Amino acid sequence: MSYRALPGKRHRKRGPGEQTRSHQTRKRKRHWKAASKPPAPASYLLFPLPSSAPSDDLTRRRPIPSSAGSGSGAGGRLPSRVLELVFSYLELSELRSCALVCKHWYRCLHGDENSEVWRSLCARSLAEEALRTDILCNLPSYKAKIRAFQHAFSTNDCSRNVYIKKNGFTLHRNPIAQSTDGARTKIGFSEGRHAWEVWWEGPLGTVAVIGIATKRAPMQCQGYVALLGSDDQSWGWNLVDNNLLHNGEVNGSFPQCNNAPKYQIGERIRVILDMEDKTLAFERGYEFLGVAFRGLPKVCLYPAVSAVYGNTEVTLVYLGKPLDG
């Protein structure tokens, strides 16, 4: 093989082991590019909490790549007590990211729902009134209290005639004449099984409805009417006359028994939404009242209420997955 020298430049024949500098540079770039690609995870560990909630919710199912192993770098070798102290200064979105680092961090965060991490976050996120009163008395852990706050009434998805009190869980209706006003929660459900408690802290008036609604259901209308259940986008139980309401029609009385007792102010009603069986049921105290609605659509449904009485207050607390039996 012969080489022709260009004018003004001197060339020599390279040996079999030699490479040009440009060829070496291209080889290094290919190596760096291959090394920068993350390894494909072999399996996933799902966040073990029930919900189909949006991304800002505690109960979002999130994959944890098993390639992270039981520890990642120096942080994975830190004792759980040290990690717990560090995590106690972080906000919820930061804790969610930390849970995805490695299995050790995940277990540290979710092994104890009453740990210093959740106690500290609860103290920073929830109002003192909610923590020192009996609003959250049926929730067993600090983590459950944080979850309930994530599912509370939305300040941006309610009638203009109501506001959410500082405790974060109670709706107050202003004394506006000839108006029916409602509110939805921040998070809805399209799968899973969920339970929450609702109770009135004031007169019911002529109409007081609890139930569920889609995003399309109105949360305010003129007159004193059963707003929840007035169209095909909502399902409700009127606590005043014990009627079930949907699509503007009465679907029978509830519970289905003779001389059913009337609702008493302050009495907690448990609402159970089962998106697997597509049913809505109610409990009073420890008594299961039965299934009120069947054949619910496969859409995102939100806990909701509607009220007509001035200065009445309604509290709603999300409980999580219902306990069978």
Secondary structure, 3 states (H helix, E strand, C coil): CCCCCCCCCCCCCCCCCCCCHHHHHHHHHHHHHHHHCCCCCCCEEECCCCCCCCCCCCCCCCEEEHHHCCCCCCHHHCCHHHHHHHHCCCCHHHHHHHCCCCHHHHHHHHCCCCCHHHHHHHHHHCCHHHHHCCCCCCCCCHHHHHHHHHCCEEEEEECCCEEECCCCCEEEECCCCCEEEEEEECCCECCCEEEEEEEECCCCCCCEEEEEECCCCCCEEECCCCCCCCCCCEEEEECCCCEEEECCEEEEECCCCCCCCCCCCCCCEEEEEECCCCEEEEEECCEEEEEEEECCCCCCEEEEEEECCCCCEEEEEEEECCCCC
